[in-house]
Amino acid sequence: MKFANWYAIQPSLIKGLAICTLGLITMDVGASCAAAAAPIVGALLSAAGFGVAGGTLHGAAASSAGLAWLGGGSLAAGGAGMAGGTAMVTQIGGASGAVLGLGVGAAVGDRLNKNSDA
């Protein structure tokens, strides 16, 4: 049985759950990828001139400064530090993944509904 045929005979609740499941999966993938890319994002932010000594740091120091800036400053200054910056990058990646997954899921669902009506 093809997926389109299976999808066409399911009640709306099952169709909605399928779309939400796709959204959750893509949210997890987006958050995981963003967490892995957080040091790169921190280094790019530092190189772009954000942070304490923007543009003058290299390597791990640039990554740390960029993530600390994104996290609201260092722990000593009352911010969330690098952990806060990493959390911000991860949350943005997860939200982006969820929006993308739900959008694609809804579009696929609409297309399958149109194909099953014809």
Backbone as CSV, one residue per row, in Angstrom:
resi,resn,N_x,N_y,N_z,CA_x,CA_y,CA_z,C_x,C_y,C_z
1,MET,0.851,-1.182,0.000,0.000,0.000,0.000,0.889,1.235,0.000
2,LYS,0.613,2.132,-0.917,1.369,3.372,-1.000,0.974,4.296,0.144
3,PHE,1.923,5.174,0.517,1.655,6.111,1.613,0.473,7.011,1.283
4,ALA,0.360,7.459,0.029,-0.745,8.344,-0.358,-2.086,7.647,-0.158
5,ASN,-2.157,6.363,-0.471,-3.404,5.617,-0.271,-3.698,5.429,1.214
6,TRP,-2.679,5.118,1.987,-2.865,4.961,3.430,-3.316,6.276,4.044
7,TYR,-2.674,7.369,3.631,-2.964,8.692,4.183,-4.400,9.093,3.871
8,ALA,-4.885,8.759,2.687,-6.214,9.179,2.254,-7.320,8.560,3.100
9,ILE,-7.116,7.374,3.664,-8.181,6.714,4.407,-8.125,6.986,5.911
10,GLN,-7.142,7.766,6.348,-6.994,8.030,7.774,-7.897,9.188,8.212
11,PRO,-8.384,9.138,9.468,-9.158,10.274,9.984,-8.256,11.493,10.196
12,SER,-8.867,12.634,10.378,-8.122,13.892,10.510,-7.152,13.873,11.682
13,LEU,-7.507,13.212,12.768,-6.635,13.164,13.935,-5.311,12.483,13.592
14,ILE,-5.375,11.376,12.886,-4.153,10.661,12.502,-3.317,11.527,11.563
15,LYS,-3.978,12.227,10.631,-3.259,13.100,9.710,-2.557,14.220,10.479
16,GLY,-3.251,14.802,11.441,-2.650,15.866,12.259,-1.481,15.352,13.084
17,LEU,-1.623,14.158,13.641,-0.530,13.568,14.415,0.681,13.276,13.539
18,ALA,0.445,12.872,12.300,1.560,12.619,11.387,2.318,13.909,11.103
19,ILE,1.597,15.005,10.898,2.239,16.291,10.635,2.986,16.777,11.879
20,CYS,2.385,16.633,13.056,3.056,17.056,14.297,4.301,16.223,14.578
21,THR,4.235,14.935,14.273,5.401,14.080,14.458,6.549,14.526,13.564
22,LEU,6.227,14.881,12.321,7.256,15.399,11.426,7.846,16.689,11.989
23,GLY,6.993,17.557,12.548,7.479,18.794,13.166,8.413,18.525,14.333
24,LEU,8.079,17.550,15.168,8.935,17.218,16.313,10.273,16.627,15.867
25,ILE,10.223,15.782,14.859,11.462,15.174,14.368,12.392,16.250,13.807
26,THR,11.840,17.148,12.993,12.684,18.187,12.417,13.146,19.180,13.469
27,MET,12.350,19.379,14.533,12.795,20.241,15.628,14.009,19.614,16.318
28,ASP,13.944,18.313,16.558,15.075,17.630,17.192,16.326,17.685,16.317
29,VAL,16.149,17.478,15.027,17.291,17.531,14.113,17.869,18.945,14.074
30,GLY,16.986,19.952,13.991,17.456,21.337,13.959,18.192,21.722,15.227
31,ALA,17.665,21.313,16.382,18.319,21.636,17.648,19.666,20.926,17.774
32,SER,19.730,19.678,17.339,20.992,18.932,17.413,22.058,19.550,16.515
33,CYS,21.655,19.904,15.305,22.609,20.527,14.378,23.053,21.892,14.889
34,ALA,22.121,22.652,15.454,22.464,23.975,15.966,23.409,23.869,17.165
35,ALA,23.173,22.897,18.035,24.056,22.720,19.190,25.465,22.355,18.737
36,ALA,25.556,21.534,17.700,26.876,21.170,17.182,27.556,22.354,16.500
37,ALA,26.764,23.249,15.924,27.318,24.401,15.209,27.512,25.622,16.098
38,ALA,27.134,25.549,17.371,27.220,26.708,18.264,28.628,27.312,18.343
39,PRO,29.693,26.523,18.453,31.025,27.146,18.482,31.349,27.926,17.210
40,ILE,30.881,27.428,16.069,31.117,28.135,14.812,30.346,29.444,14.796
41,VAL,29.101,29.397,15.275,28.290,30.618,15.340,28.949,31.638,16.264
42,GLY,29.467,31.178,17.391,30.157,32.075,18.316,31.375,32.716,17.678
43,ALA,32.152,31.928,16.949,33.340,32.478,16.281,32.949,33.481,15.210
44,LEU,31.881,33.204,14.472,31.420,34.138,13.449,30.917,35.446,14.067
45,LEU,30.210,35.333,15.183,29.751,36.547,15.866,30.927,37.382,16.346
46,SER,31.928,36.731,16.888,33.101,37.451,17.365,33.858,38.092,16.204
47,ALA,33.996,37.371,15.102,34.700,37.910,13.947,33.941,39.077,13.324
48,ALA,32.611,39.083,13.485,31.790,40.159,12.929,31.828,41.419,13.791
49,GLY,32.509,41.363,14.914,32.657,42.549,15.744,31.792,42.574,16.980
50,PHE,31.105,41.473,17.275,30.299,41.408,18.485,31.145,40.850,19.613
51,GLY,30.819,41.205,20.821,31.558,40.705,21.970,32.556,41.720,22.481
52,VAL,33.333,41.319,23.468,34.268,42.228,24.141,35.322,42.758,23.191
53,ALA,36.000,41.902,22.511,37.081,42.318,21.626,36.779,41.819,20.226
54,GLY,35.644,42.233,19.721,35.175,41.720,18.442,36.173,41.911,17.320
55,GLY,36.425,40.851,16.589,37.306,40.898,15.447,38.777,40.715,15.762
56,THR,39.172,40.756,17.034,40.590,40.636,17.371,40.958,39.251,17.895
57,LEU,39.969,38.449,18.247,40.239,37.119,18.800,40.182,36.061,17.708
58,HIS,40.847,34.931,17.969,40.868,33.829,17.013,40.674,32.525,17.760
59,GLY,40.170,31.518,17.070,40.051,30.180,17.618,39.036,30.068,18.734
60,ALA,39.433,29.333,19.778,38.522,29.071,20.885,38.146,30.348,21.632
61,ALA,39.062,31.289,21.703,38.752,32.555,22.388,37.656,33.316,21.649
62,ALA,37.695,33.306,20.317,36.663,33.979,19.535,35.322,33.293,19.715
63,SER,35.325,31.972,19.714,34.095,31.214,19.916,33.509,31.493,21.296
64,SER,34.369,31.492,22.312,33.908,31.752,23.678,33.347,33.155,23.824
65,ALA,34.027,34.140,23.256,33.566,35.523,23.366,32.238,35.725,22.639
66,GLY,32.099,35.123,21.459,30.852,35.259,20.707,29.680,34.609,21.403
67,LEU,29.895,33.418,21.941,28.815,32.743,22.663,28.470,33.469,23.956
68,ALA,29.467,33.984,24.650,29.192,34.743,25.873,28.413,36.012,25.550
69,TRP,28.749,36.675,24.456,28.001,37.873,24.055,26.550,37.511,23.760
70,LEU,26.346,36.407,23.040,24.992,35.974,22.718,24.224,35.561,23.968
71,GLY,24.953,35.073,24.977,24.327,34.670,26.230,24.115,35.820,27.204
72,GLY,24.363,37.042,26.783,24.098,38.193,27.652,25.294,38.626,28.466
73,GLY,26.458,38.135,28.134,27.660,38.515,28.869,28.212,37.356,29.673
74,SER,29.371,37.588,30.263,30.015,36.519,31.029,29.259,36.263,32.331
75,LEU,29.546,35.130,32.938,28.933,34.808,34.222,29.333,35.824,35.285
76,ALA,30.583,36.271,35.222,31.069,37.232,36.208,30.350,38.573,36.086
77,ALA,29.902,38.907,34.880,29.208,40.167,34.656,27.700,40.036,34.857
78,GLY,27.239,38.856,35.218,25.818,38.660,35.479,25.035,38.081,34.322
79,GLY,25.724,37.716,33.239,25.044,37.111,32.092,24.998,35.602,32.213
80,ALA,24.529,34.972,31.181,24.438,33.510,31.179,25.680,32.847,30.602
81,GLY,26.606,33.639,30.070,27.872,33.105,29.570,27.729,32.264,28.325
82,MET,28.726,31.421,28.112,28.744,30.566,26.925,27.587,29.587,26.915
83,ALA,27.194,29.100,28.074,26.066,28.159,28.136,24.786,28.832,27.654
84,GLY,24.606,30.085,28.033,23.438,30.826,27.573,23.463,31.053,26.079
85,GLY,24.644,31.363,25.538,24.775,31.540,24.100,24.508,30.260,23.341
86,THR,25.021,29.148,23.856,24.773,27.857,23.226,23.293,27.508,23.286
87,ALA,22.661,27.809,24.411,21.225,27.553,24.533,20.426,28.394,23.542
88,MET,20.837,29.641,23.336,20.144,30.497,22.371,20.263,29.932,20.962
89,VAL,21.451,29.529,20.577,21.661,28.973,19.234,20.845,27.692,19.072
90,THR,20.831,26.850,20.102,20.086,25.598,20.048,18.590,25.852,19.938
91,GLN,18.076,26.802,20.703,16.641,27.117,20.647,16.246,27.679,19.285
92,ILE,17.077,28.529,18.733,16.777,29.090,17.415,16.792,27.986,16.358
93,GLY,17.762,27.086,16.444,17.817,25.962,15.504,16.625,25.032,15.643
94,GLY,16.224,24.752,16.874,15.061,23.890,17.102,13.770,24.521,16.602
95,ALA,13.600,25.811,16.866,12.398,26.502,16.394,12.359,26.550,14.872
96,SER,13.497,26.809,14.262,13.557,26.831,12.797,13.224,25.464,12.216
97,GLY,13.756,24.425,12.824,13.463,23.072,12.359,11.999,22.713,12.506
98,ALA,11.380,23.120,13.618,9.960,22.831,13.830,9.097,23.559,12.811
99,VAL,9.391,24.828,12.570,8.612,25.591,11.590,8.756,24.974,10.204
100,LEU,9.970,24.614,9.846,10.205,24.000,8.548,9.467,22.663,8.435
101,GLY,9.571,21.828,9.452,8.911,20.524,9.415,7.402,20.628,9.371
102,LEU,6.827,21.533,10.163,5.373,21.693,10.145,4.900,22.257,8.812
103,GLY,5.678,23.175,8.253,5.307,23.734,6.956,5.348,22.689,5.861
104,VAL,6.403,21.902,5.836,6.518,20.846,4.831,5.440,19.792,5.057
105,GLY,5.210,19.440,6.307,4.181,18.446,6.605,2.796,18.903,6.184
106,ALA,2.478,20.158,6.436,1.175,20.682,6.034,1.046,20.723,4.516
107,ALA,2.126,21.106,3.833,2.090,21.157,2.371,1.919,19.760,1.776
108,VAL,2.638,18.792,2.324,2.509,17.417,1.842,1.106,16.897,2.124
109,GLY,0.575,17.212,3.301,-0.785,16.786,3.633,-1.814,17.377,2.693
110,ASP,-1.680,18.645,2.371,-2.601,19.273,1.416,-2.498,18.607,0.047
111,ARG,-1.290,18.335,-0.360,-1.104,17.707,-1.680,-1.697,16.305,-1.696
112,LEU,-1.499,15.562,-0.608,-2.070,14.210,-0.557,-3.597,14.264,-0.533
113,ASN,-4.152,15.266,0.178,-5.612,15.407,0.202,-6.152,15.728,-1.180
114,LYS,-5.478,16.594,-1.910,-5.912,16.953,-3.268,-5.814,15.761,-4.210
115,ASN,-4.746,14.976,-4.070,-4.573,13.794,-4.918,-5.603,12.721,-4.616
116,SER,-6.009,12.600,-3.351,-6.986,11.567,-2.996,-8.396,11.968,-3.400
117,ASP,-8.658,13.279,-3.535,-9.972,13.748,-3.955,-10.174,13.562,-5.446
118,ALA,-9.090,13.556,-6.207,-9.215,13.484,-7.675,-9.554,12.097,-8.144
